[in-house]
Amino acid sequence: MSKQVRPASLKKAPSKTLRINAYRVIASQLPPLSLEGSLKLGGRYNTPYQFGAIYCGQKEETCWAEIEKKFEGPVKRTQFKVVPIRVHLHKVLDLTDPQVLSRLKITLQDLTDPNDHTLTRQIAESAREAGFEGIIAPSSAGPGTILAVFSDRFDFQSKLTIVKHRKSGKT
């Protein structure tokens, strides 16, 4: 992928406050807000061993689609837990906003390339440096949006609150 987003353009990008209910699907043995998986494996919005991200979806189905894409097929859902989370962030980069994409000179297709995370990881690195606490973006695995949260960038009022815990119980 030859496109790049200059870090300076992200410093000028509009931010939004985000108050939503979201879901996280995470391996059963990990704490609900663990960064361990993303630190080791990386993701679309974080490079392995550089920084972690807490990945959420606005719908539970989006989370499952993302997990199954990552593992290249169906997973045994009983090995995961679904964690509903109340998200309250003050500085989020909204990559679902056409005006933001236009300003950054990128498209939705650039963000959902299944084979290349170079651009999205570069955006995330620059966004973190610019003080963004998270990125909301289209899912690359199906309909819906995902949220990549950079908990190490929270301001004093931002937080993730676990609403309740439950094991999936589905196979």
N, C-alpha and C positions, 0 to 999 in steps of 0.2 A: 504494500500500500504506500503510495507516494505522498499522500496528503499529510500535512502537519498543521498543528495549531500552535501558534506562537504563544509562549507564556505571557507576554505582555498583553495579548488580546484577552486572555482570561482574567487578568487583573481588572480589566474594564468591563467584563461581562456582568450583566445584571444578575443579582442573586434574589432568591425568594425565601421567605419563611415557610416552613413546611410543618403542618400539624395533621398527621394522618394516622390511621390504624393500618398496620402492615403485618406481614407474616414472614417468619423465617423457618426454613427447614434445615435442620442441622443434625449431624450424627448424634445418636442417643447418648454416647458417652461424654460428649463435650458440654461445657456450660453454655447456656443459651446465647450469650453475647461474646463467645470466644472468637478470637481472631486466628486461632491455630490453623484451621483448614486453609484459609485464604493466604496466610503467611507461607505455608508450605507449598500449596498447589497453585497459588495465584488465581486470578480471575480476569474477567474482561476489563475491570477497572483497578487492578493492582498487579504488579509484577512480583513473582515469588521472591521472598526473602528481602524485599525492600520496605514494604509496609503492608499492613493488613487492612481489610475492609469487612464490614458486617453487611452481608447481602440480604436484602429483603425484597418481597414482592407485595404489590398492593392487593393481590389475590393469591390465595393458597395454590391455585392451579398453576399460576405463573411460576411459583417457586419450584413445584414438582417438574414442570417442563424444563426449567433451567438446570436442575439437578440431573435429570435424565439426559439432557444434551451433554452436560459435562462428563457423565460416565458412559456416554455413547450407547444408551439403551435403558430399558426399564431397570429400576433398582428395587431391592427388597425394602419396602416402605417401613416395615417394622423395625429396621435398623436406624431409623431417623425419628426425630420428634418435630412436631409443628409448634412453633412458639408465636403466639399473637403478641405484637409489640405496639405500644403507643409511641409514635415518633414525634418529637418536637425539636426541630432544628431551625436555626436563625439564618444560615447562609448556605443555600443549596444552589447548585448549578443545574438548571432545568434543560436537559437535552431533548425534551419533548416539545419545547417551545420553538416554533418555526422562526421567530425573530432571533433567538439565540443562535440557532443553527446557521442562519443567514449571516449573522455578524461574525461567526467563527469560520464561515465558508466551508461548511460540511453538510452532509445530507444524512437522513435516517439510514440509508443504505450503507454509508460509511461506518456507522456505529454498530451495525448488525452483521458485519462480515463474519461468517462462521469460521473462517480459517486464519484470520489475522487480527490479533489484539494490539498491534503496534500503536495505532492511532488512539484507541480508547485508553490504553495504559499511559500514553503520553499526555492525553487530556487529564487523566486522573492525577498524575504527578504534578502537572502545572496547576491544576485546581487546588490541590492540597497546599502547594507553595503560595497560592494566592489567598489562602485562608478559608476556602470552602470546606464545610463540614460534611458534605455529601454531594452525590450526583444522582439525579433522577433521570432515567433513560428508558428507551423502548427495550422490551425483552427481545433477545435475539433467538429465543426458542419458541416463540408463539405470541399470542395476543397478550397485551398487558404491559405494565411498566415494572421496572426494578429500581431499587434504591441501593446505592453503594454508600455506606456510611463510614466516615473517617473519624472514629471516636477520639483519636488523639488530637483532633483539631476543634473539639467542642469549645464553645464559649461557656461562661459560667451559668447560663440559663438553658442550654441545650441538654436534652436527655433522651434516653430510650428507656421506656418502662415496660417490663414484662407484664402482660395482662393476665395470663394464665398459662399453664404448661399442660400439654397433653401429648401422649404418644400417638402416632398416626393410627396404628392398629390395622392399617390396610396392607394388603400384600401385592 
